[in-house]
């Protein structure tokens, strides 16, 4: 069972290391030290659910509903454009007192935003339901497939918690409004670039 678990871990790590809206959001919340544990847990559990569904053969749903990828792509692109615009507005206003003082945002607001980044991102479904599901077919038997899924999920848990809590190492650099402004501009550009990639 070690080989399927290691394969799942390595495959999941390769997919999740790519820069995406979910990762940048966790990084930003980690820098602000705002609800880091719950957000990292939400992302990790969401990945676990999607990976388990993909390994169980949920990718067949895409074949049965050909329009599903297009719908998810348009919804995801719209959300990325909107969130990118929000970050540009925040950079323009240059009001970062909350980040600098460490005042937390609402937990449910943060969870809702994280949920949108997670479940409205078409790449999440491609990576977990389709690709991870396809790779898992190399292994026969429930035990091997379970080991593959658990290995993949372990990579997700390790990554998100490392990113969320590791962001604190950058805290000394983020002690000025200018640093937060530059981060928001970078995030906004990343969101719009991802949206353009999705649409194209």
N, C-alpha and C positions, 0 to 999 in steps of 0.2 A: 504493500500500500504506500510505501515511501515514494516510489517513482511517480505515481499519479499525483500525490500531494505536492511534491516539489515542482512538477510540471504545471500544476494549477497555480501555485504560488508565483512562479517565474512569469507565466503568461499574464496573469492578472497585474503583476507589478509593471510589466512592459506597457500594458494598456493605460494604467492609471497614472503613470508618470507624465503623460502628455499634459501640457498646459490647457486647462479648461475652466469654464465658469465656476464649477463647483470647487475646484482647487483654489482659485483666486479668492473666492468668498471665504473659505476656511482660513486662508492665510490672513486675510484682512481682519476677521473676527479674532484670530489668534493674537494678532498684534494689539488689538483693542482689549484682549483678555475678556471677551464677552461671550458667555455661554459656551465656552470651548468644548467642555466634556459632552454636553448634550448634542451639539452640532456634529462633533466627530462620531458620536455614537449613532446619530441619525443616518449619516452618510454611510457608515460601515454596515449597519443593519439593512439599509436600502440595497446596497451592493450584494449583501448576502442573499436577500430575497430574489433579486434579479438573476444572480449567478445560479442559484438553486433552480429557478424556473427554467433558465437556459439549459442547464444540464439535464433537467427532466424532460426536455423536448419542447419547450414553449415556443421555440423558434418557428415551429410549424405554423403558428398563428399568422406570421408574416406572409407565408405562402397562401394562406386562406383569405387574408385581407390585404391585397396588394396596395390599396390606397393608404394603409396605415403609416408607412414610412413617410409619405408626402405630407400627411396631416401633422405628424409629429415634427417634421422638419420645419414647416411653416410656423407652427406654434412656438417651437424652440427659437427660431430666428427672430420672431416678433418679441419674445421675452428678452433675448440678448440685446436687441436694439434698444428696448426700453430701459433695461438696467444700465447699459453703457451710457445712455443719455443722462440718467440719474447721477452717475459718477462724474460726468462732465459738468453738470450743474453744481454738484458739490464742490468740485475743483474751482469753478468760477466764483462761487460764494466765499470760498476759503474760510469757512467757519468750522474749525476742528476742535473746538473746546471740549466736546464730549470725548473724542479720542485721546486728547492730551490729559484730561483729568481722569480718564478711565471709567466714566459714567456708563453703565450698561444700557443697551437697548432692550426692548421687551423680548422675552424669551420666545413667545409665540410668533412675533413678527420675524424674528431671526429664523425660527423653524420653518415658517411659511416660505420665506425667501429661499432657504436651503432646499426645501421640497421642490420648489419650482425649478431651481438649477438642476436638481437630480432627475426629476420625473418628466420634465419638458425638454430634456436634452436628447435628441435622437441618437447621438453617439453612444450614450449610455446603453441604449437598447441594442445597438449594433455590436458593441464590445461584449456585453454580458449575455443577452438572450441569443444572439446569432453566432458570433465568433466563438465565445466560450462554450456555447452549446455544441457547436460543430467540432471543436477540438476535443471535447469530452467523449465524442463518439469513438475515439481511438481505444477507449477502455470499455471492456465488457464486464457486466456484473454490477450490482448495486454497491458493493463495497468499494470497488475501484472508482466508480463515479462519485461516490460520497467523499472519498479521500481527495479527489480532484477538486470538488466544490469547496471543501473545507480549507484546502491549501490556498485556493484562489481568494476565499473570504478572509483568510488570515493575512494575506498581503494587503487587502483593503483596510482592515483594522489597523495594521501596523503603519500604513502610509498616512491615513487621516489623523491618527493620534500623534504621530511624529510631526506632521505638518502643523497641526493646531497648537501643540505645546512647544514645538521647536521654533515657532514664529517668535516666541518671547526672546530668543537670542538676538533678534533684530531690534528689540525694543529700544536700546540706547540710540539707535540710528533714527528711530521714529519719534523723537521727542520735540519735533518742530512742526508747525503747520505746513511749512514748505514740503517736508518729506511726505506728509499725508497727501498733500495736493499732487505731488508727482506720482504717488502710488495710484491715486484715483484716475489720473490721466492715463497711466499705463493700463489700468484695468479697463477703462472705457475703450481704449484703442483695441485691447484684446477682445472684448465683447463684440465690438463691431466687426473686427476681422473674422471672428468665428461665425458671426451671423452671415457675412458675405460669403464665406466658404460654404455654409449650409445651403444658401440660396443658389449658389453657382453649381 
